[in-house]
Amino acid sequence: MKIEILYVLDCPHYPAALAELKNALAAERISAPISELLVANPRMAEALKFRGSPTIRINGRDIAGESEAQHFAVSCRLYPGEKLPGVPPAEMIHRALREAIRGEKQ
C-alpha cells in the first residue's frame, strides 16, 4: 500500500492530519510507510495535481475523492463539516484505507 501526505511549508493542519493518519493505520492494523511530500512551488503543485495542504493519498487516490478541479496551487485545504476544517475527518481516512485493502485483495 502506498500512502502519501502532501503538504505546504508551515501548514498548521499538517501535524494533526499526520497524527490522524497514523492513528487510522494503527486502528486498521496496517503497517505501511507514509511518504511525506513537501509541495514547494506552483509548478510542483500543478504536476502533482495538489488540491491543498494537507492532502492524503492512498495508492494514488485522494481520500476525499477525485474532483474535476483544474486549478492547483500551494495553498491550504479545507474539509467540510469538521471541527478542525483543515484536517481530514477520521472516518474519511478509515474508509479510504478499507477501500484500498479491498482493492488489493481483488
N, C-alpha and C positions, 0 to 999 in steps of 0.2 A: 504494500500500500504506500502510495506517495502522498505525503502530507506537507503542504506548504502554508506558510503565513507570510503575506506580503504587507509591508508597512512603510510609512514615511518617517523620516527622522523626527524625533520629538513628538511622535503621536501619543497623546495622553491615554488613548484606549488600548494601545498595543499590549502593554503588560497584562491588563485584565483579560484581554482576548486570548493571549497565550496561556494564561493560567486556566481559563475556562476550557480551552482545547486540551490541555494536559489532564485536567480533571475528567473530561469526557473520555479520553483514551483509557485512563485508569478504570473508570466505571464500566467501559465496554470490554475491558481486558484485552486491549490492543497494544501490542508492543511494536511501535514503528517510529523511526526517526522523524523529527519535524525539521524541515528546511525553512530557515528564516531568511527572507529576502528583502533587503532594503531597496526601495524604489527611489532612486536618487534624482531623476530628472524626467521632464515630459517625454522625451524620446523613449526612455525605458518604459514609462507608463503606457505609452501607445503600443510598443512592441509586446508587452505583457497583457494588454487589454485590462489594465488595472483600473478597477472601479472605485478605489478609495481605500484608505487605511483605517482599520486593518481589514484585509481580505484573507479568508481561509479557503484553500482549495484542496480537495481530496481527489486523487487520481486525475488531476487537471480540471476538475469541475468545481465551480464556485458553490459553496454550501448554501448560498441564498438563491441559487438557481441562475440560469443563464438569462441574459437580457439582450435586448436589441440595441443597447447603448452603443453609440458610435463615438462618443467623446470620452477620452480617458485622460486623467490628469493626476498630478502629485497633489492629493487633497485628502481630506477626511471623508469617512463614510459613516452613514447613519443606518441603523437597523430599526424599522418601525415597531412601536408597541413595547419598547423595553424601558426599564427604569434607567439603565445606562444606555442611551441610544447609540453610542459608538461601539458597543460590544455586542457581538452576535449572541442571540439567545442560546442558552444551553441546549434546549430541545432541538434547535436547528442543527447544532453540531452533532448531537447524538443521532438524529435522523440521517444526516449525510454519511456518518460512519457506518451505520447499519446498512444503508443502501450500497455503499462501496463493498462491504463484506458480501452482501448478496450477489452483487455483480461479479465479484471474483470467484464465487462458487459455481457460477453458471458455465 
